[in-house]
Amino acid sequence: MLPFGHGLSYTSFERTALAADDSVAAGDMFSASVRIRNTGERAGTDLVQFYARDLHASVTRPVAQLLGYQRVSLAPGEEAVVSFRVPTARLAFTGLRHERIVEPGRVELWVGPSCAVKETATEISITGPVHRVTLADGRYVLSDVERTPEPELSVEAGTEAARL
């Protein structure tokens, strides 16, 4: 059996530099971003998968929770930065009093080709009191792709590459 998110491609991708806010108040939103690079020789599309794990919840939580994802098409050698805006309500669960809540504590975040591979990871702290989730709380993760400009080749560098 393959882990959730496992897929095959005719090229390869590298996911690096996952960065997130250091902390967020329970009930607010946090930001995270990751760099994606096509390391293969063919153009391809990567499904950037953003996961979390609550490290110290009052009830047992899943070892991997999909927070968001974004499909990114890249040419060989091309890079992009994928940014996510995540409401803490995405980390809500039913607490011991049978209410949907977000608890303060540490949360592990990672991006990888599937939920089983933590290619780049970081942590965030949820702060403040326990937040009771209501209908007014946001539920959707927003994502954005920013392509990094390709470095310009000088005439000499292009000529040197052509000679090789």
N, C-alpha and C positions, 0 to 999 in steps of 0.2 A: 504494500500500500504506500502511495506517495503522500507526503505532507501537503496540507492545503497550500495552494499557490504555486505548486511545482509546475513548471512549464519548460518546453524545449524551444530552441531558437537556432537559426543558422549563423548566429554571431554571438559574441559574448559581451557582457556589461560589467562594469565595476561601479560599486556604490560606496562612496566615501564621505567623510566629513559631516556626519550627522550632528547637527547642532540644535539645541532647543533652549528656551527660556530656562533660567535656573530654578524658578519657582513660579507658582500660579495659585491664586486664591481659589478654593473650592467654589464652583459656580461660575468662574470666569473662563476665558479662552487663553490658550497658549500657542506659541508659534514654534515651528521646527522646520529645518531645511536640510537637504541632502544633495550631494553632487553625484551625477550619473554620467558615466562615460562609456561610449561604445568602443571596446577594446578589440573588436574583431575586424575582419576584412570586408564585411558586407554591411549594408544598411540594415537596420532592424528596429523593432519596437520592444521596449521593456515595459513591464507592468511594475511600477515602483510600489512596493507594498510596505506600509508603515504600521508597525505592531507595538503593543504595549503589554506590560505585565505589572499588576499591582503587587508590590513586594511585601506589604504588611497589612492586609485587610482583616477585618474582624470575622469574615467568613471566607471559606475557600474560594479562590478565584481561578479562572483559566490560566494556563501557563503562557498562552499567546492569544491576544485579542486584536483583531484587525481594526485599526482606527480609521485608515483611509488608504486610498490608492490613486495612482495617476498613470495613465498610459503616455509614454514618451517615445517618439520616433526619432532616431539619430542616425546620421551618416557615420561611416567609419572614422574614428578619432574624434568625433564631435562630442561636446559636453553640454550639460544643462544642469541647472539647479532647480530642484522641485521644492516648493514651499508649501507647508500645511498650516492651517489655522484650525485648531481643535478645541471644541468646547469640552470642559471637564465632564459634562453630562455623558459623554461617550464612554467614560469610565465608571458610570453609575452601576449600582447593583442593588438587589433587594437585601436590606439589612436585617438584623435580628428582630426588629419591630415591624417587619413586613412593609417597609417604605423604601422607595427608590432613593438612594443616597450616594453622595460622593464624600469619601472620607479623606482627611489629611494623611499624608505619608509619602513615601518614595515610590516612584513608578519608573520602571525600566522601559526605555524606548529603543526600537531598532528597526533597521531596514535591511531586507535581504531578498534573495530570489524566491524564498518560500518562508513559511513561519518557522521552519526548523533551522534556518541558517541566519545567524546574526552577523551580517557582513560589516555593519557599522552600528555602534550603539552609544547611548548616553542615558542619563537619568534626569528626572525632574522631580521637584518636591511640591506636593499639593499642600497648601497652608490654610490656616484658619480653622473655624469650627466645622463640624459635619454639615454638609449642605444637603437639604432635602430638595430633590428634583421635582419641579412643577412643569406644567405645560408651557410656561413662559421660557424655560431653559432651551437654549439652542441644542440641536441634535446633529446638525450636518457639519461635516468637515469640508472646509474650503481648500482648494489646492490651486497652485499656479506654477507654470513652467517658464523659466527664464533661460534662454539659450546663451551660452557664453560665446563671445566673439572668437572666431578662429584667428590665431596669430598670423600676421601678414608675413609672407616670405619676401626677403630681399631678393633682388635680381641675382646677386652672387650666391645666396643660399639655394635658390631655385636652380641655378646653373650647376652648382656642386651636387645637388640631389640628382639632377639629370645625368651627370657623369657617373654616379654610383650605379 
